[in-house]
Amino acid sequence: MRWLKSMRVVTLAVVLVAALLLSACSGGGAAPSGSSGGGSGSSADGDKTFRIAVGIDPDTLDPAGMTTTTVANMVDYIVETLVKIDKDGNIQPALAESWQVAPDGRSITFKLRQGVKFQDGTPFNAEAVKFNIERILNPDVRMPLRASYAVIQGVEVQDEYTVTLQLKEPAPYLLGALTYTAAGMISPNSVNEHGNSMTAYQHPVGTGPYVLKQYTKGSQLVLEKFQDYWGEKPYYDQVVFQIVPEAATRESLLLAGQVDMIILPPTSDIPALQKNSKVKVLLAPSDRTIFVAINTQHPALKDKRVRQALNYAVNKEEIIENVLFGAADVMDAPMAKPLLGYCQTGPYPYDPEKAKQLLQEAGVTNLELKFVTPTGRYLQDYQAAQAIANFLQQAGVKTTLSTMDWPTYTATVQVPPEQATVQLHILGWAPTFMDAQQQMLQFTKDNHPPKGLASSYYTNPRVEELVAQANREVDQAKREQLYCEAAKIIWEDAPWIFLWVQRFPIVHSAEVTNISYLPNEKFDAIYARPVQ
């Protein structure tokens, strides 16, 4: 489509203009941020600063409140978890040196790392773990992903460095859930410091390699190296996250040497960036599904034929080619392929005539829907939303499309169904570990806002039953079969416009190294350092 292809020209023009302006302001080809040349990242006063441009403001800095991998990536510099995942998705020791799952699967005992202190000097021990686990289970604490931890029945301190989690039932997914930032350990004393409280916690104090120094909304998050960090010390004295919603501007900042790393550049520019010797491009794999959540409780959208019609109306392949420039794959199931439990259930081919037929069968005419999207959170999110709105229009569905900053966006869509003001909204969902359990949170009633993030308000009794069985099934083959059966029903019910699984582009200065990724759509740059 001509108007879609023209987006490539517009995007390139914006990048070129922004780069020229920034180059002029910086006096030409600058070295990486704050450097004195040679890519050391060292400023004139000797400080070493690493700057990362991201697209969104944090909606919260409370680890328990994490819902977004970009924000979680920031908080990961400050707090750490008992266990972590590596580049291949395997679970590795972190604050826990080892663990033992009981033969009946109803408890997990952790041996903790000794000699670790929080950034306020409080010792990390079994009592601190007990405090943190009980906090994330506290219903007064806002924790959108609590469902992954709700199986924990109690926490028993065995000795100073041994702690046991007692479970209500076997939970083969729980170790994976404990790798995510939401289970990050904060100092028990910090809930009464820095203006924090148990339920209003915005200045995290953890055991990680960096300490929170300053956060300026809409501008930047500044972190300082924690000198008493227990593990390997990072190279940079400071890490600065700059909030830059426009992908073209993030790219321009990198090319002008104003930042050292960006995520989610304009996808149209990836081939050119790959040829640019001044930068390195990582096209990291991702488990993030991108979709349009449909308000299934809206009167016109309760009929699944209408929701199916919306799926047939959108040409996903066309958008991937002309808006995402190939940096995604069409969804063929309600989850990404890397997850345990995946099986192919789709796709919905582009068929506008079938879309019109289904709308007619459902007796729906003159359908008008409010449609919102973020800008800068996902690959070409606003541009993709424009394309989706155009395809829906061609099928006879009118939409009013708008965008907003990320904190406002999440506050708009993560509301109870009776408070919903929009009918369609773009979201991405990236499970924090490679298991369908967390993907399925999007399709269960207990996770409808405000308790969780299932903002399509979808539920189906059979899906609920299958997911509950799969979550506690210790036989892996049976678990996969149960999740697959649930996925087939979800695909038929169409609570989303199923779009694509996006890739995760990371671009950094060629003068720095030790930058990688994790499979849950996070970058791994804590130990970045200049190329020698």
N, C-alpha and C positions, 0 to 999 in steps of 0.2 A: 504494500500500500504506500502510495507516494508520500502521504503526510507522516507515516512512520519512518520512512527512510530519510526524510529531511531532518529528523532529530539528530542523525549522525553529524550532519554539517553544522547544525546549531551548537551541539556540544563541543565540537572541535574549535569553533570560533570563540566560544566562551573561554576555553582553556588557553588559547593563544593570547587573547587580550589580557586575561588575568596574569599570565606568566610575564608578559611584557611589562605590565604595570609594576608587578612585584620586583622584577629585575631592575627596573629603573629606580625604585625606592631603595633597593639594597646596593645600588652602585654596580650592578652587573652580576656576573656569575659568582655568587657567594659560596663559601664552603659550608658544610652542614652546620646546623643551628648552633650559634654561639661559639663556633670554632675559630681558632686562630690560624687555620690552614692545616692541611695534612689529615683532616678528618678525625681529629682527636676528640672533638666535642668539648674542648676546653675553652672557657672564656678567658678574657684578659686577666681576671683576678684569680685564675687558677681553678675555678669550679668546673666540674665536668657535668654537663647537662645533656640529657637525651630527651628529645621532643617528639611526641606522637600526636598526629592530628586524627581525631575521630569525629563522627558525624552527629553525635547526640550528647545532650546534657544528662548527667545522672538523675534518675527519678528518685533515687535513694542511695545512701552510702551504707545503710544497714545491711550486713551480709545476709541476714535472715530475709530481707525484703527483695533479694535479687531475683529478677525475672529476665534480664537482658544480658546476653553474653558480653557485649561491649562494656557495660558498666561493671559486670562481674570481673572482667579482665583488669579494670582499674583497681578494684578492691583486692584482687589477688596479690597485688604488690604489698598490701598491708596485713592481710590475714591469711592463715594457712589452715588446711584441713587435716584430719587424722590420716587420710589416705588420698592419693592423687592418681590421675591417669597419665600415661605417657603418650607419645605420638601415635602409637599403634592401638590405643584404647585399653591397654592393660593396666590393672590396678597395681600401684606401687606404694611403698611406705612413705609417710610424710612425718607428721607429728607422732604417729604411732609407728614403732619399729616393726611390729608383727601383730598378727591377729589369729584367732582360732574360732571357727564356727562350730557350735555344738552339733553332735551327730543328728539330733532331731531338728536342727535348723532353727531353734527357738531362742538362741542367744549367740552373741558375738563378744569375745573377750579380747581387749586390746592391751598390748604392752607398750607403754608410752616412752618416748624419747626423754632422757634425763638431761638436766642442765639447761633447759630452755626457759627463757623469760619473756614475758610480754613486754611491750615497748614502754610501759610505765613501771617496770621492775617487778611486777607481780610474777611469782613462779607459775610455770605451766605444769599442772599435775592432774591427777584423777579427779580431784574436787573441781578444778576448772572445767574439765570435760563434762562432769555432771551438771554444772551450772549452765553450760552452753546447750547441752542436749535438752535440758528441762526448759530452757528459754525458747528454743525453737518449737517445742511442743505446747508452750503457753498460749492459749487461745486469745489472750489479750495482746499478744505480739503479732503484728501484721506479717504473715509469712505465706505468700501466694503458693509456694510449692510444698506446703506442709504435708500434703497427701503422701509424698514419697517417704516421709519419716513417721507417719501416724501409727505405723505398725509397732513402734517402740513403746513398750509398756512401762519400763522403768530403767533406772541407771543405778548400778551397784558399784561402789568404790571398794575394791578388794584390798588394795594398799596404795601407797603414794603414787605409784606409777602403773597400776593395773586397774582397769575399769571394764565392767561388763554391761552390755546392753541386753536387757530382757525383752523378748519379742512376743507379741500376741499370737503370732503364727509364723511359719517359715516365710522368709522374704528374701529370695535369691537376688533381688535387685538392690537391696539396701546398701551393700558395700559400694556399689556404683554411685548411689545417691549421696553417700558420704564424701565423695570426691568433689562435689560441687561447692561453690562459694557460699551458698546458703547455709552450709554446715561448717562454715569457717569459725575458728575459735577466737573469741574476743576476751579481753581481760575482764573478769568479774567486777573489778573495781571501777572499770571505765563507764559503767552504766550510771554512775553518780558523779562523773566528771565531764568537763568540756561541754556543759549544757545538755548532756545526755540524760535519758531515763531508761528504764527497762523497756518501755514501749515507744519512746521517741528517741531513736538512736541514730545520730547523723555524723558522729566523729569517731570512726572505728579505731580501736587500739588493739592490735593483734601481735603475732609473733613474727611477722614477715620481715623481709629485708628492707622495706621502706616505711617511713612514718608519714602520716598525713600532716602537711604543713599548712596548706591553704586551699580553699575551694572558692572560686568566684563564679557564680551562676552565669551561664552563657559565654564564659570566657575560658577558664582553665582550672585544672586540678594540679596542684604542685605537691610532689612527694620528695622527702629527704631520706638519704641512706640511714638506716638504723645501725649505729656503730657496734652495738652489742648483739647483733644477729647471730644466732647459734650455728647457722650453716655457712656455705660458701658466700663470701661477700661479693656483691655485684660491683662492676667497674664504675658506674656513673654515680656521682654524688647526689644528683637530682634527676627526677623524671617529671616532665611536664606534659600533661594531656591537654591539648588545645581543642576547644569545641568549635568545629567548623562544619556546619551542616551541608554545604555545597561540595559535591564531589570534585567539581572542576577547580574550586579554590583550594581544596586539600592537595590536589595534584600540583597546582601552581606553587604552593608553599614548598613542597618537596623539591620541585625542579629549581626553585630559586634558593634552595639551601636554608630555608627558614624553619623547616622541621626535618627530622631524620627518618621518619617512618609514617606511612599512612595506611589506612585500611579502606577498602571499597572505593577505588578510584573510578573515574568514568570508564565504563566497560569498553566503550568504543576506542579508548586510547591504549588498551592493554597491549595490542600488537606493537605499537610504537614504543611503549615503555620497555617491552622485552628487548627491543633493539637498541635502547639507550644505554650506553656503557656507564653512565653516571648512577644508574639505579639497578636494583635487583627486584624481580617480580616472583612472588610465590603464589601460585594458583592452588591454594590449599583445598583439599576435599572438605565437604561439609555434610552434616546431617540435618541441615535446616530446610524444612519445607516452607515455602511461601504460598499463602492462600488468601482468599477473600473470605473472612468469616461472615456468615449469613445469620442474621437475627432470626432464628427459627421460631421465635415466639411472636413475631410480627404477623398480623392476620393474613396478609397476602403471601407470606413465606412459610406458613405452616404446612402447606401441601408440598410434598417432596417433588412432585412433577414440576413445580415452579423452580425449585432449587436445581433440579436436573437441567431445566431449560437454561438457567444462567450458566451452567457448565458447558452446555453445547454451544452457547452463543459466543464464547470467547476463543479466539484463535491463539492458543498458547504458543504454538510453534512460530507463528509470525512475530509475536512479541519477543520471544527469545532471540530470534534472528536479528530483528531490526531495532530493538530497544536494549536488550541485554547483550547483544553481539556475541551470542553463543555461550555465555558464561553461566548456563543453567541447563537442566534436563527436565523435561515434562514429567510431572508426577504421574505414576501409574498405580499408586496405592496411597492410603492415608498416612504414610510414613516413608522415610528414606530407606534406601536399600541396605546401608550398613547396620541397621538395627536388628538385633535378635527378634524374630517374630515377623519380619517382613515377608510378604508374598504379593505377587502382582495381582491387582484387582481391577485395573482399568486399561486404558485411559478413557476419558470422554473426548471423542474426536470432534473437531470443529464442524458443526452442522447447524447453521442458522435456521434452516427450514424446519428441522426437528425441534429446535428451540421454540419457534413460533407455534408449531403444532402442539407441543406440551402446554404452552401458555393457554392456547385455545381450549384444550381439553380440560384444563383446570378452571376455565371460566374467568381468567384474569385478563383484563384489558386496561390500557392506559396506566400501566404500573410505573410509579415514580418512587425512587428510593434515594435516601440520603447516603452518600458514600464518602468516607474519609480515609486519608492515607497519611503516613508520616513522610517527611523529606529528610533523606540522609541516613535513615536507619538501615535500609536494605538496598541491594543493588538497584539503582535506577527506579526507586520505589514510586516517586511521584509521576515520572514519565510512564512507567508501566500502568499506573492507575488511570492515566489519561487514555492510554490505548484500550484498556479494559472498558472504560466508560463508553468509548466510541463503538466498540463491538456490541455492547449491550444496547446502545441506541439503535444500531442497525437491526437488532432483533426485536425492537419495539419496546425496550425498557429504558425509560429516561432516568438519569441520575443527576444529582447535584453533588459535584465533587469539590472537596476542600481539603486543606492540609494545615498542620500546626506543629509546634515544637514537641519533642518527645514527652516531656513530663505532662504537658497538657493533653497530649494524645492518649497516653495511658490512663489518665484520670477520666477521659471521655469514654473510653471503650470498656474499662474494667469496672463496670457498675452492675448492680442487680438488674434483672430483665425488666422490671417495672420502671426503672429509671433510664433505660436505654433511649437515646435520642437519635441513633443512627441505625441504618438497616444493613449496611455493608461496610466493612473496614479491612484494610490489608494488614496482615500480621505474618510474622515468621516464627516458627517454633523449632528450636534446636535442642533436642534432649541432651542433658548434661553427661550422659553415659550411654553406651551403645546397646540399649535395651528398649523394647517397645513399651515398657511399663510407664515411662514418663510421657511418651507420645500419647498414650491412651488417656492421660489426664484431660486432654482436650475434648474427650467424648464421654465424660461421666458427670452425672448430676452433682455429685459432692464437690466438684471443682468449678461450678458456676460462680462467677463473681458475686459477692466480694470474697468468698472463701478461696477461690482459685482463679484461673485465667481462661477458663473455657467459655469465651465470650460469644460463642454462637448459641449458647444455652441449649445445646442438643442433648437429648437423652433417649435411650432405647432400652427397655428392660432386658432384652436378650444380650445386648452389648454389655450392659452393666454386669450381668451374670458371667459372661465369658471372660471379661477382663478381671473380675474378682478371682475367678478360678485360676487364670493364668498367673496372676500376681503371686499366688502362694504355691504354685506347682513347682516342685523341685526337679522333676524330670524335664530336661531341656527340650526334647522333641515334642512332648505333650504341651509344654508352654508355647512353643512356636505354632503348633496346630491351633490352639485356642485363640491366640492373637490373630492368626490368619482368618479364622472364621469370623471374628469380630470385625476385622478390617473389611471383609466383603459386605457385611451389613452396612457399615458406615459409608462405604463407597456408594451403595445403592440409595441410602438416605440423603446423601449430598448435603451435609451441614456447612460445607465450604464450597467455594469455587476453587477446585483443586488446580493449582498453577504449576509450580516447578520446585525443584531442589536446586538452590543456588550454590555456586562455588564461592570460595572466600579469598578474594585477592588481597594480598599484602604486598606493599611496595616500600622499599627502604633504600637509603643511600648506599651506593657501592662501597663507601668508605667505612661502613660498619659491618660487623659479622655477628655470628651466634644468634640469629633470628630464625625462628621456626614457627610451628603451629601445633595445635592439639586437634583431635578429630571432632570435638564439640564446638567448633567454630570459635576458637580462641587463638590469639597469637601468643607466642612464647618468646619474650624479648627481655626478660629480667636480667639475663646475663649477656646482653648485647655489649659489644666493645668495639673500638676502632680496629680496622684491619692493620696488621703490623707491617 
